[in-house]
Amino acid sequence: MKNSIISLLALFLLMACADKETNTFDAQILKDNKFKNTELQQIYNFQKDRNSERLVSYFKHQNPLYRETAVLSFASVQDSSVLVKLLSVLETDKSEKVRIAAAFAIGQTGDSLVMNELITKFNDEISAKVLASIAEAIGKCGSASGLDFLVTKLDREPDKIIINGLLSGIYRYTLRGFFSDMALNKILEIINDSKSGKDIQYSASLCLTRIKNFNLNSHFTDLEKAFQNEDIFTKLNIISALSHANSDNSAEFLEKVLSKSSNYLLKINAIKSLYGYDYEKVSGSVFSALTDSNVNVGIQASEYFISNGTEGDANKYLSLSKKIKNWRIRANLLTAAIKFAKEPKDFTPAILSIYKRSENSYEKANLLKSLSSDLSSYQFVRNEVRDAKEFVIKTYGMEALAEMRRDSGFNLFNEQWQKIHQLDLVQEFAMIFKEAVLSGDPALVSIAAEIIRDPMLNFRTQYKNSYFLTQAINKCKLPNELEAFQELQKTIAYIDGKKIPDYSAPQNKPIDWDYVINIAHNQLVEIATSKGNILLELVVNKAPVSVANFLKLAENGFYNDKHIHRVVPNFVVQDGCPRGDGWGGPDYTICSEFAHNYYDEGSLGMASAGKDTESSQWFITHSPTPHLDGRYTNFGKVVKGMEVVHLLEVGDVIITIKRVE
């Protein structure tokens, strides 16, 4: 008996020492690039290859870091067949980090069948951080009863970590169209409780930004009070929430923000929230914003008129465009003018005059797209699509032609056109889109293929068969023309009246581990732009493939002298397209990497056309954008130069991107 006790004590001490060594080993790894560990490389290879069986084999490994890495892999793999095993990990694993990873991975599947199990695990769990992760997972995949569960838990929860998790779960519900009066009342209570704390008030305010079918008029006083919060991002959320109100009080409040605020982001959100208000009452404030000192405010204001303009103000948009220096605001006003004109063709000469004088390809592209409102200009647009050298002009021109064909007045216009020109535009546009499909240009192919399968336009009667589509799909270069390939697949199925075939994406580019392990865990990179410099910190431990890809392309000069091709005010700045129109990239793709991190102000993400389609295009966020979490690879952040990010416009130049040693 004595010997048995001694043996047990020795075993206990051995296990304790082993755990201590493992923890020390893990801590050391996480202070550096963790992929210097070859076992972690192997696990990540299985993640990239979406090899569920091999990843699951690590679920019971004695090293918790290996277990966590394997479990977290399923946030990217998103294999619902492994849900039972992930639930088991959530229930039984002794490591808090592993259980957090399991909850996150489960939520990423969006599978509603696991909600009850998640609620059971929530009631049994004791770790605040794990509980927060479970709550968020419920928000990603639960039914309406799960929303009630989260709201009810808020009433009795003192722990701020758990409260934030519950609010995050409620926000995830709103992204999927779920909300309730009970949730609304609780959210407003938290926002206006000074004891809640800034972080919790922000999380609560976020829940009001994406709600659907809720009128907040009766809650204006609560929202006005909440706006006094010092946190700028909470203020932004409150302004967004007022898009769900349309009272005179809320309109006056938003107009005051637009005219008086010193923060351009607040002004942009105020304009966006005014979209749903009476045009006659609020348009005066938006007109004034066209000449705001911050160009992005002017851009947002001009876009308001494209969406909300009236025929009565068409001449005013044209007149104002002549006084505006910024090309994008000017182009937007001209777009609004021709869109709402009683006779669109009367505005075409003014647009063509600027188009022919301009040397800015982005301005020309936007002006060409504005002509979509004048069906009689289709021949000019068609010729520009054929003859222009700049991809962005071709792409925007084809988008204009697609919009022309979808125009509600197309059939009536065609009748009049046939009488004068003896030309049937139904057949004419069918030929235009067939030419685009056969052009080999992935943007033109994609746009044309999509409109050809529009059931309202009945292109089946215009084409005898899908042979030309099959010719085009056989010429697609995969994987970099994946979008065109998929659009063609759908259109061929539509024309032939068949089911869309299953498609397996090409294997992503292999991971160069020799390159990855020489990246610092907090690698700095400097972007030199025409507006100033931006310093980024990359997170190789969370997204080794994306970080390595970004650095390699930068070192090879891929990003040098590229134009910023997309800027959405108070959302993102996007670059990395060699074509300059958002349709280009290298001849490979990389895998998506969805780690447990969040999109904040200045986050660096990979643009994609769906899971595992990333290549070279990246974006930086202007402010927190949590609706991107778990959907786009987040692989770094701005640590200096955020003011430059806010200055960048479409057409600005990325001069160089260099690693900072």
DRENLUM-958566 format. One record per residue (C-alpha): residue in one letter; x, z, y. Coordinates in steps of 0.001 Angstrom, whole numbers, padded with zeros to 6 digits, always signed. Layout:
BEGIN
AXZY ...
This chain:
BEGIN
M+000000+000000+000000 K+002824+000975+002352 N+004626-002277+001649 S+001419-004206+002305 I+000998-002538+005701 I+004628-003301+006591 S+004105-006928+005558 L+000978-007230+007664 L+002766-005732+010670 A+005646-008146+010209 L+003229-011077+010018 F+001419-009867+013151 L+004710-009591+015051 L+005769-013028+013859 M+002491-014537+015002 A+002736-012752+018327 C+006256-014074+018844 A+005138-017561+017861 D+002275-017436+020373 K+004650-016205+023057 E+007088-019004+022303 T+004299-021584+022322 N+002934-020336+025636 T+006418-020331+027170 F+007008-023807+025807 D+003695-025050+027235 A+004321-023471+030633 Q+007705-025160+030826 I+006190-028532+029904 L+003542-028259+032608 K+006154-027574+035287 D+007567-031020+034616 N+006406-034379+033299 K+004686-033154+030140 F+005097-036499+028414 K+008756-035797+027815 N+007241-034142+024769 T+006974-036880+022125 E+004008-035246+020382 L+001995-035468+023593 Q+003008-039108+023849 Q+001627-039687+020376 I-001674-037986+021220 Y-001950-040107+024337 N-001264-043269+022347 F-004259-042367+020208 Q-006290-041843+023390 K-005306-045245+024781 D-006137-046905+021470 R-009444-044966+021308 N-008456-043681+017864 S-010995-040888+017388 E-009960-039990+013848 R-006341-039282+014745 L-007316-037368+017881 V-009703-035133+015937 S-006855-034232+013572 Y-005310-032251+016454 F-008414-030131+017078 K-007058-027322+014900 H-003378-027625+015789 Q-001639-024294+016383 N-000369-025467+019776 P-003218-025069+022328 L-001701-027702+024641 Y-001935-030296+021873 R-005512-029248+021147 E-006437-029436+024832 T-004857-032871+025265 A-006616-034255+022186 V-009981-032780+023136 L-009704-033951+026745 S-008952-037459+025455 F-012618-037806+024581 A-013519-037677+028268 S-012050-041189+028312 V-012826-042274+024746 Q-016478-041156+025071 D-017245-041348+021354 S-020650-039768+020651 S-019913-039629+016918 V-017437-036802+017627 L-019940-034644+019539 V-020517-032245+016640 K-016786-031580+016391 L-016480-031136+020163 L-019349-028635+020113 S-017551-026761+017362 V-014398-026617+019509 L-016467-025351+022432 E-017865-022599+020247 T-014811-021480+018285 D-011544-022339+020039 K-009776-019250+021396 S-008137-021103+024281 E-010126-021143+027526 K-008476-024417+028591 V-009437-026098+025322 R-013067-025001+025666 I-013140-026289+029269 A-011797-029625+028044 A-014441-029719+025301 A-017298-029118+027750 F-015972-031804+030086 A-015580-034315+027242 I-019114-033605+025991 G-020560-034169+029451 Q-018724-037471+029757 T-020704-038918+026839 G-023983-038456+028736 D-025724-037865+025402 S-029011-036023+025996 L-029178-034825+022390 V-026607-032095+023031 M-028405-030306+025874 N-029900-027532+023751 E-026554-026869+022083 L-024881-026680+025492 I-027479-024186+026712 T-026861-022089+023602 K-023107-022193+024212 F-023679-021234+027859 N-025610-018132+026839 D-022867-017105+024390 E-019803-017872+026550 I-017955-015143+028515 S-015336-017139+030458 A-016462-018028+033996 K-014427-021236+034039 V-015844-022416+030727 L-019369-021549+031859 A-018846-023628+034993 S-017701-026578+032887 I-020683-026245+030527 A-023078-026165+033489 E-021607-029393+034818 A-021895-030976+031368 I-025582-030029+031202 G-026018-031783+034555 K-024492-034958+033156 C-026617-035230+030045 G-029546-032792+030177 S-033277-033398+030549 A-035510-031893+033256 S-035743-028573+031418 G-031968-028258+031667 L-032235-028537+035453 D-034702-025646+035468 F-032266-023669+033322 L-029417-024148+035809 V-031578-023255+038806 T-032862-020127+037080 K-029314-019026+036284 L-028453-019210+039997 D-030900-016392+040725 R-028994-013809+038736 E-025392-015042+038894 P-022837-013046+040954 D-019681-014917+039900 K-018719-017610+042431 I-016914-019759+039869 I-020067-019934+037760 I-022266-020518+040822 N-020116-023493+041802 G-020395-024817+038267 L-024179-024442+038279 L-024401-026248+041619 S-022132-028987+040305 G-024481-029372+037357 I-027476-029637+039680 Y-025640-032283+041707 R-024966-034268+038522 Y-028696-034111+037851 T-029448-035624+041273 L-027154-038552+040480 R-029415-039286+037524 G-032622-039006+039554 F-033605-035442+038606 F-034591-032812+041198 S-037378-030289+041773 D-039017-028139+044425 M-037594-025078+042727 A-034093-026543+042988 L-034635-027532+046628 N-035765-024075+047687 K-032831-022420+045937 I-030316-024859+047434 L-031610-024265+050966 E-031469-020518+050413 I-027808-020710+049359 I-026806-023040+052196 N-028142-020678+054831 D-026835-017474+053271 S-023622-016612+055128 K-022607-014392+052209 S-022419-017405+049907 G-019040-018527+051204 K-017892-021951+052424 D-017119-023406+048998 I-020525-022535+047588 Q-022345-023695+050713 Y-020540-027029+050421 S-021479-027356+046738 A-025101-026540+047569 S-025240-029019+050457 L-023894-031735+048158 C-027021-031400+046021 L-029133-032743+048901 T-027183-035951+049467 R-028420-037974+046478 I-031958-036729+045904 K-034726-039292+045448 N-038410-039188+046399 F-038174-035930+048345 N-039240-035626+051973 L-037325-032912+053806 N-039329-032981+057051 S-040704-029497+056521 H-037168-028199+055938 F-035613-029582+059109 T-035097-026122+060629 D-033188-024982+057543 L-030998-028079+057646 E-030372-027763+061381 K-029244-024179+060826 A-027023-025216+057907 F-025302-027760+060149 Q-023707-024883+062043 N-021364-024423+059066 E-017742-024860+060166 D-016784-026996+057172 I-016805-030676+058168 F-017740-031868+054691 T-020737-029535+054531 K-021798-030965+057884 L-021459-034482+056482 N-023700-033541+053558 I-026355-032072+055848 I-026353-035262+057913 S-026775-037292+054708 A-029628-035017+053627 L-031484-035875+056836 S-031890-039415+055525 H-034690-037820+053485 A-036520-036726+056637 N-038090-038939+059277 S-039574-036594+061853 D-039062-036832+065608 N-036965-033654+065449 S-034619-034984+062800 A-034304-038345+064583 E-033398-036594+067825 F-030875-034447+065963 L-029169-037443+064342 E-029069-039339+067635 K-027448-036329+069272 V-024762-036246+066569 L-024205-039962+067067 S-023772-039674+070823 K-022052-036297+071145 S-019938-035659+068058 S-016175-035956+068303 N-015840-036623+064561 Y-016261-040273+063621 L-017266-039442+060026 L-020279-037486+061263 K-021280-040425+063437 I-021073-042813+060495 N-023241-040586+058323 A-025716-040204+061188 I-026092-044001+061386 K-026537-044249+057617 S-029240-041573+057734 L-031077-043400+060531 Y-031637-046418+058260 G-034987-044992+057144 Y-036242-044109+060622 D-038454-046134+062948 Y-036331-048922+064427 E-037990-048880+067839 K-037288-045166+068224 V-033654-045000+067122 S-032124-048447+067613 G-031082-047659+071187 S-028658-045011+069943 V-027283-047406+067339 F-026804-050134+069953 S-024722-047689+072004 A-022600-046911+068925 L-021487-050556+068711 T-018877-049855+071396 D-017779-046457+070098 S-014074-045677+070539 N-013744-045590+066749 V-014097-049098+065350 N-015543-047867+062047 V-018496-046359+063897 G-019080-049740+065530 I-018842-051468+062158 Q-021386-049111+060616 A-023693-049613+063605 S-023472-053405+063267 E-024271-053156+059559 Y-027365-051147+060480 F-028747-054189+062276 I-028126-056445+059272 S-030371-054142+057224 N-032891-053029+059847 G-032971-055691+062559 T-036047-057397+063988 E-036887-060904+065115 G-037469-059633+068619 D-033845-058519+068959 A-032179-061568+067393 N-031090-062936+070771 K-029804-059510+071737 Y-027534-059420+068655 L-026171-062841+069637 S-025629-061782+073245 L-023850-058568+072252 S-021615-060427+069798 K-020106-062332+072709 K-018967-059076+074328 I-017409-057498+071208 K-013681-057819+070546 N-013575-056545+066964 W-014115-059508+064628 R-015990-057533+061978 I-018537-056059+064395 R-018952-059489+065964 A-019474-061159+062592 N-022031-058523+061576 L-024003-059009+064790 L-024030-062760+064261 T-025195-062175+060694 A-028059-060034+061999 A-028887-062610+064672 I-029250-065537+062278 K-030930-063416+059593 F-033775-062291+061878 A-034055-065421+064030 K-037364-067256+063984 E-035358-070483+063710 P-032034-069609+062003 K-030581-073079+062588 D-030638-072397+066348 F-027938-069761+065831 T-025748-071780+063491 P-023817-073644+066246 A-022644-070348+067779 I-021404-069162+064373 L-019701-072463+063576 S-017976-072491+066952 I-016310-069145+066244 Y-015664-070104+062620 K-013735-073235+063568 R-011634-071411+066174 S-010799-068380+064070 E-007460-068012+062292 N-008569-064822+060506 S-009605-065692+056948 Y-011669-062496+056628 E-013608-063286+059794 K-014187-066852+058592 A-015364-065567+055202 N-017900-063198+056782 L-019162-065877+059176 L-019540-068333+056314 K-021557-065784+054371 S-023795-065217+057410 L-024915-068843+057138 S-026871-067906+054014 S-029826-067365+056367 D-029792-071029+057412 L-030614-073159+054369 S-029927-076333+056322 S-026235-075408+056523 Y-025778-075453+052754 Q-023731-078663+052789 F-021230-077226+055247 V-020897-074070+053167 R-020544-076084+049977 N-017761-078183+051480 E-015905-075081+052657 V-016109-073601+049164 R-014603-076813+047798 D-011916-077332+050435 A-010825-073902+051715 K-007422-072705+050572 E-008142-068988+051032 F-009847-067369+048052 V-011864-064994+050202 I-013510-067903+052043 K-014370-069630+048762 T-015803-066422+047304 Y-017909-065470+050320 G-019111-069057+050616 M-020310-069054+047026 E-022073-065737+047648 A-023805-067412+050613 L-024975-070295+048430 A-026328-067854+045855 E-028250-066009+048579 M-029645-069303+049874 R-031029-070148+046440 R-032637-066715+046190 D-034175-067003+049666 S-037933-066390+049548 G-038493-069448+051716 F-036409-071793+049550 N-039303-073679+047928 L-041094-074346+051218 F-037843-075453+052833 N-037157-077733+049869 E-040509-079475+050308 Q-039695-080222+053937 W-036110-081233+053076 Q-037293-083700+050411 K-039640-085415+052859 I-036812-085977+055340 H-033768-086493+053101 Q-035326-087568+049763 L-033173-084939+048056 D-034461-082205+045737 L-032536-079034+046544 V-033523-077436+043246 Q-031435-080063+041453 E-028806-080002+044200 F-028194-076277+043838 A-028207-076560+040059 M-025290-078985+040407 I-023534-076697+042907 F-023590-073811+040465 K-022561-076016+037551 E-019547-077165+039575 A-018706-073532+040337 V-018859-072603+036646 L-016498-075468+035807 S-014133-074694+038706 G-012099-072169+036728 D-012084-069783+039686 P-013171-066402+038225 A-015071-065359+041354 L-017008-068617+041640 V-017660-068649+037901 S-019019-065085+037940 I-021277-065567+040966 A-022685-068853+039668 A-023180-067597+036119 E-025111-064594+037378 I-027573-066598+039479 I-028103-069210+036766 R-029660-066541+034540 D-031984-065221+037269 P-035368-065506+035504 M-037172-066015+038828 L-035274-069275+039421 N-035804-070816+035967 F-032528-072716+035712 R-033281-073399+032049 T-035291-076411+033168 Q-032320-077783+035138 Y-029773-077807+032326 K-030248-079608+029034 N-027968-077185+027232 S-025296-074545+027793 Y-022369-076783+026895 F-020776-076590+030354 L-020980-072791+030160 T-019279-072838+026767 Q-016546-075064+028206 A-015985-072525+030961 I-015929-069494+028681 N-013361-071154+026436 K-011058-071547+029441 C-011305-067900+030545 K-007950-066144+030532 L-008425-062702+029080 P-008222-059947+029990 N-007757-060647+033721 E-010840-062911+033843 L-012952-060451+031883 E-015745-060285+034486 A-016211-064045+034439 F-016135-064049+030638 Q-018844-061381+030415 E-021059-063081+033010 L-020787-066346+031087 Q-021660-064605+027826 K-024852-063226+029349 T-025795-066567+030876 I-025185-068563+027697 A-027414-066115+025843 Y-030104-066553+028519 I-029987-070367+028505 D-030012-070512+024695 G-032600-067758+024359 K-030333-065635+022186 K-029081-062066+022116 I-025941-061280+024107 P-023096-061038+021564 D-021113-057852+021166 Y-017799-057997+022921 S-014684-056007+022159 A-012314-055758+025119 P-008742-056973+024534 Q-006146-054348+023704 N-004814-052690+026829 K-001168-053012+027740 P+001124-050729+025649 I+002500-047588+027298 D+006178-047745+028292 W+007083-044134+027570 D+010736-044632+028520 Y+009486-045475+031996 V+006801-042764+032121 I+009127-039865+031318 N+011308-040701+034309 I+008438-040083+036727 A+008386-036679+038401 H+005248-034642+037705 N+004570-034633+041472 Q+006078-038034+042276 L+005901-039009+045943 V+005268-042562+047093 E+005256-043942+050626 I+002950-046758+051658 A+004081-048599+054792 T+001122-050300+056481 S+000613-052233+059698 K-001082-049100+061087 G+001514-046535+059972 N+002796-044779+056855 I+000953-042854+054140 L+002607-040414+051728 L+001031-040098+048278 E+001577-037633+045454 L+000957-039108+041997 V-000222-037045+039010 V+001538-038430+035958 N+000420-035493+033791 K-003227-036470+034293 A-002946-040268+034371 P+000416-041476+033018 V-000723-045053+032417 S-002171-045562+035893 V+000755-043876+037638 A+003339-045911+035726 N+001406-049134+036315 F+001143-048445+040057 L+004845-047628+040371 K+005994-050628+038347 L+003905-053021+040389 A+005200-051425+043592 E+008821-051686+042454 N+008304-055353+041597 G+006999-056033+045099 F+003497-056842+043838 Y+001803-054963+046686 N+004102-056189+049446 D+002350-058045+052264 K-001073-057718+050640 H-004135-057336+052851 I-006600-054482+052756 H-009573-056449+051444 R-012244-053752+051499 V-013062-050877+053841 V-016381-049022+053607 P-016602-046568+056538 N-016528-042963+055323 F-016049-044076+051736 V-012933-046005+050710 V-010032-048217+051720 Q-009165-050667+048918 D-006132-052840+048215 G-004122-054374+045392 C-005811-057774+045020 P-003367-060724+045116 R-006266-063070+045980 G-007429-060904+048867 D-011100-061042+047863 G-011324-058287+045246 W-011343-060674+042276 G-007636-060762+041447 G-005055-058877+039454 P-002201-059283+036959 D-002692-060815+033527 Y-003356-057517+031768 T-005584-054449+031924 I-004884-050758+031429 C-007029-048010+029964 S-009286-045719+031981 E-008048-042129+032267 F-010774-039621+033079 A-009104-036262+033553 H-010743-033059+034726 N-010047-033659+038429 Y-012240-034412+041409 Y-012409-036966+044205 D-011666-035204+047491 E-010621-036530+050885 G-007582-038738+050347 S-007897-039091+046575 L-006223-042135+045025 G-008296-043985+042441 M-008194-047137+040335 A-010822-049797+040998 S-012448-051240+037895 A-015204-053492+036607 G-016063-051030+033848 K-014244-048753+031446 D-010762-049931+030439 T-010684-052885+032862 E-008319-051478+035506 S-005281-053492+036564 S-003772-053483+040057 Q-006496-052609+042552 W-006626-049087+043963 F-008496-047201+046660 I-008159-044105+048850 T-011221-042050+049770 H-012093-041131+053369 S-013892-037946+052326 P-015031-036239+049099 T-016810-038707+046803 P-017857-036666+043747 H-020141-039419+042449 L-016906-041159+041373 D-015739-038201+039266 G-015306-039092+035618 R-016108-042753+036325 Y-012942-043986+038039 T-009382-042958+037211 N-008122-040425+039774 F-004318-040583+039779 G-003052-039099+043038 K-003767-037941+046560 V-002625-038342+050156 V-000310-035523+051254 K+000586-036970+054655 G-000790-039750+056816 M-004524-039306+056268 E-004987-040227+059910 V-003529-043658+059044 V-006006-044092+056181 H-008837-043549+058669 L-007401-046275+060925 L-007084-049004+058299 E-009373-052031+058580 V-010041-055131+056500 G-007142-057516+057051 D-004544-054839+057754 V-001340-055285+055769 I+000360-053181+053112 I+003995-053899+053976 T+005674-052044+051115 I+005069-049268+048605 K+008180-047326+047606 R+008956-044340+045425 V+010335-041346+047341 E+013167-039814+045341 
